[in-house]
Amino acid sequence: MLSNLAKKALEVYGGENLWKNSKSVEAIVSVKGLLFTIKRRPLFKEAKVTVDIHRIYSKITPIGKDPDISGVFENDRVYLQNANEEIIAERKKPRNYFPYGRRLFSWDDLDMAYFANYAFWNYFTFPNLLMNENIVWTENGNKLEALFPDNFPTHSKRQLFIFDPETSRLLQHNYTAEVVSGLATAANVVKEHKTENGILYPSRRVITPQSKKRGYLQRPVIVDDEVHSLRMY
């Protein structure tokens, strides 16, 4: 059963019927930040992201420097597709490869395809995750703590979602980005919202380290994520 806060948040972001009856979310995004420099990755510049709402599937085009190569995360595997949707590289159980060894210093296209896709899948399907019976949600004031099941494709098992007490819009999302490091405690701060086709969504997020005093630090900016457009179908 949804808590009062979860019900309010779900309603603000479209409502139960919208999320139960829609299949996919499609967005155009640009992403930059220190993470790309550290991992020696090209930025996302108006990349197309498509996620399925009711199954674990996310696709980003392009995933790297080649505009014709997409990165796909599906269930427990990640793969690269060419323009003809032919699989040209694949890696099973991708999380097992993080965060050590070569991945401390650089990520290849498959690494980025895993990290970025599971992250976008979580962000874009968040209202639907509130109804996921495998996730334990606990309400505390204007906060929802999530306890994810083992092997769920997400940043960390425990996460905290902070909402505006008046509008029930998401303000901040705290987690540990374990794929990056077990010490990578992140504050994912929602800076802007947009409404498109009647759907409200977070349109800009800035991710920095968490701070006990202020909630989050202004610098360094680990990831700066802008959603240019979004539709559901």
C-alpha positions as CSV (number, residue, x, y, z in Angstrom):
1,M,0.0,0.0,0.0
2,L,1.3,3.4,-1.0
3,S,2.1,5.9,1.8
4,N,0.4,9.4,1.7
5,L,3.6,11.0,0.4
6,A,4.0,8.3,-2.3
7,K,0.4,8.8,-3.4
8,K,0.9,12.6,-3.7
9,A,4.2,12.3,-5.6
10,L,2.7,9.7,-8.0
11,E,-0.3,12.0,-8.6
12,V,2.0,15.0,-9.2
13,Y,4.0,13.1,-11.9
14,G,1.0,11.9,-13.9
15,G,-1.0,9.6,-11.7
16,E,-1.4,5.8,-11.3
17,N,-3.4,5.2,-14.5
18,L,-0.8,7.0,-16.7
19,W,2.1,4.9,-15.4
20,K,0.2,1.6,-15.5
21,N,-1.1,2.1,-19.0
22,S,2.0,3.6,-20.7
23,K,4.7,1.4,-22.1
24,S,7.8,3.6,-22.6
25,V,9.4,6.9,-22.0
26,E,11.4,8.6,-24.7
27,A,13.7,11.6,-24.0
28,I,16.4,13.8,-25.5
29,V,19.2,14.5,-23.0
30,S,22.5,16.2,-22.7
31,V,24.9,15.2,-19.9
32,K,28.2,16.6,-18.8
33,G,30.3,16.7,-15.6
34,L,33.5,15.5,-13.9
35,L,32.5,11.9,-14.2
36,F,33.0,12.0,-17.9
37,T,36.5,13.5,-17.5
38,I,37.5,10.9,-14.9
39,K,36.3,8.0,-16.9
40,R,37.6,9.5,-20.2
41,R,34.2,9.5,-21.9
42,P,32.6,11.9,-24.5
43,L,29.7,13.9,-23.3
44,F,26.1,13.1,-24.2
45,K,24.9,15.9,-26.5
46,E,21.2,15.6,-27.3
47,A,21.3,11.8,-27.1
48,K,18.1,9.8,-27.4
49,V,17.1,7.7,-24.4
50,T,14.2,5.2,-24.6
51,V,13.2,3.2,-21.5
52,D,10.5,0.6,-20.9
53,I,8.4,1.3,-17.9
54,H,7.4,-2.3,-16.9
55,R,10.6,-4.2,-17.8
56,I,14.3,-3.5,-17.4
57,Y,15.2,-2.0,-20.7
58,S,17.0,1.2,-21.7
59,K,18.7,2.4,-24.9
60,I,20.9,5.4,-25.5
61,T,21.9,6.7,-28.9
62,P,24.7,7.4,-29.4
63,I,26.6,5.9,-26.4
64,G,30.0,7.1,-27.5
65,K,31.8,8.9,-30.3
66,D,30.1,6.9,-33.2
67,P,26.7,8.5,-33.8
68,D,25.4,5.2,-35.2
69,I,26.2,3.0,-32.2
70,S,23.6,2.6,-29.4
71,G,24.2,1.2,-25.9
72,V,21.4,-1.1,-24.5
73,F,20.8,-2.4,-21.1
74,E,18.3,-5.3,-20.8
75,N,17.7,-7.4,-17.7
76,D,21.2,-8.6,-16.8
77,R,23.2,-7.9,-19.9
78,V,24.5,-4.8,-21.8
79,Y,25.2,-4.7,-25.5
80,L,26.0,-2.3,-28.4
81,Q,23.9,-2.1,-31.5
82,N,24.7,-0.6,-34.9
83,A,22.3,1.4,-37.1
84,N,20.7,-1.9,-38.3
85,E,20.1,-3.0,-34.7
86,E,22.7,-5.7,-35.0
87,I,24.5,-6.6,-31.8
88,I,28.2,-5.9,-32.3
89,A,29.4,-6.3,-28.6
90,E,27.9,-7.8,-25.5
91,R,28.7,-8.2,-21.8
92,K,26.7,-10.3,-19.4
93,K,26.4,-9.5,-15.7
94,P,28.0,-6.1,-16.2
95,R,27.9,-5.0,-12.6
96,N,30.3,-7.7,-11.6
97,Y,33.1,-5.8,-13.5
98,F,32.8,-2.6,-11.4
99,P,34.3,-0.6,-9.9
100,Y,37.9,-1.9,-9.7
101,G,40.8,-2.4,-12.1
102,R,40.8,-0.5,-15.4
103,R,37.3,0.9,-14.6
104,L,38.8,3.1,-11.8
105,F,40.3,5.2,-14.5
106,S,38.4,4.6,-17.7
107,W,35.1,3.2,-19.0
108,D,34.5,1.7,-22.5
109,D,31.2,2.0,-24.4
110,L,29.8,-1.1,-22.6
111,D,30.6,0.3,-19.2
112,M,28.9,3.6,-19.9
113,A,26.0,1.8,-21.5
114,Y,25.4,-0.1,-18.3
115,F,25.8,2.9,-15.9
116,A,24.0,5.5,-17.9
117,N,21.1,3.2,-18.9
118,Y,20.3,1.8,-15.5
119,A,20.5,5.3,-14.1
120,F,18.1,6.7,-16.7
121,W,15.8,3.8,-16.3
122,N,15.6,4.6,-12.6
123,Y,15.1,8.3,-13.1
124,F,12.6,8.2,-15.9
125,T,10.5,5.4,-14.4
126,F,10.6,6.7,-10.8
127,P,6.9,7.3,-10.4
128,N,6.3,3.7,-11.4
129,L,8.9,2.5,-9.0
130,L,6.7,3.9,-6.2
131,M,4.2,1.1,-7.1
132,N,6.9,-1.6,-7.3
133,E,6.0,-4.2,-4.6
134,N,9.6,-5.4,-4.5
135,I,10.8,-2.1,-3.2
136,V,10.2,-1.3,0.5
137,W,9.2,2.4,0.9
138,T,9.3,4.1,4.3
139,E,7.8,7.6,4.8
140,N,9.4,10.1,7.2
141,G,8.0,13.6,6.9
142,N,8.8,14.9,3.4
143,K,11.1,12.0,2.7
144,L,10.8,8.5,1.3
145,E,13.5,5.9,2.0
146,A,13.7,3.1,-0.5
147,L,15.1,-0.3,0.2
148,F,15.8,-2.0,-3.1
149,P,15.9,-5.8,-3.4
150,D,19.3,-7.5,-4.1
151,N,20.5,-7.4,-7.7
152,F,18.1,-4.6,-8.6
153,P,19.7,-2.4,-11.2
154,T,20.1,0.8,-9.3
155,H,22.8,2.9,-7.6
156,S,22.6,1.4,-4.1
157,K,20.4,-0.7,-1.9
158,R,19.3,2.2,0.3
159,Q,18.3,5.5,-1.2
160,L,16.5,8.6,0.1
161,F,14.1,10.8,-1.9
162,I,13.3,14.3,-0.6
163,F,10.1,16.1,-1.7
164,D,8.8,19.7,-1.5
165,P,6.4,19.6,1.4
166,E,3.9,21.8,-0.4
167,T,4.0,20.6,-4.0
168,S,5.2,17.0,-3.5
169,R,7.7,17.5,-6.3
170,L,11.1,15.7,-6.0
171,L,13.8,18.0,-4.7
172,Q,16.7,15.7,-4.0
173,H,17.7,12.0,-4.4
174,N,20.5,10.7,-2.2
175,Y,22.4,7.4,-2.9
176,T,25.8,5.9,-3.2
177,A,26.9,5.4,-6.8
178,E,28.5,2.0,-6.0
179,V,29.5,1.4,-9.7
180,V,31.7,4.5,-9.4
181,S,32.9,3.8,-5.8
182,G,31.6,2.6,-2.5
183,L,32.5,6.0,-1.2
184,A,30.6,7.9,-4.0
185,T,27.8,9.3,-1.8
186,A,25.8,11.5,-4.2
187,A,23.2,14.2,-3.9
188,N,21.1,14.3,-7.0
189,V,19.5,17.7,-6.8
190,V,16.5,18.6,-9.1
191,K,17.1,22.1,-10.3
192,E,14.2,22.5,-12.8
193,H,10.9,20.9,-13.8
194,K,9.1,21.0,-17.2
195,T,5.6,20.1,-18.3
196,E,5.3,18.6,-21.7
197,N,2.2,17.0,-23.2
198,G,0.6,17.5,-19.8
199,I,3.3,15.5,-18.0
200,L,5.5,17.0,-15.3
201,Y,9.1,15.8,-15.0
202,P,12.4,16.8,-13.6
203,S,14.2,18.5,-16.5
204,R,17.6,19.3,-14.9
205,R,19.5,17.5,-12.3
206,V,22.9,18.4,-10.8
207,I,24.8,15.7,-8.9
208,T,27.4,16.6,-6.3
209,P,28.7,15.0,-3.1
210,Q,26.4,14.9,-0.1
211,S,26.9,17.3,2.8
212,K,25.7,16.6,6.3
213,K,25.3,20.3,7.0
214,R,23.8,21.7,3.8
215,G,22.5,18.5,2.3
216,Y,24.8,18.8,-0.7
217,L,27.9,20.6,-1.9
218,Q,27.9,23.1,-4.7
219,R,31.1,21.7,-6.1
220,P,32.4,19.5,-7.7
221,V,29.6,18.9,-10.2
222,I,29.9,15.2,-10.9
223,V,27.1,15.1,-13.4
224,D,24.9,17.8,-14.9
225,D,21.9,16.2,-16.6
226,E,19.5,18.2,-18.8
227,V,16.3,16.7,-20.4
228,H,15.4,18.7,-23.5
229,S,12.2,16.9,-24.3
230,L,10.2,13.9,-23.0
231,R,7.2,11.9,-24.1
232,M,5.4,8.8,-22.9
233,Y,3.6,6.3,-25.1
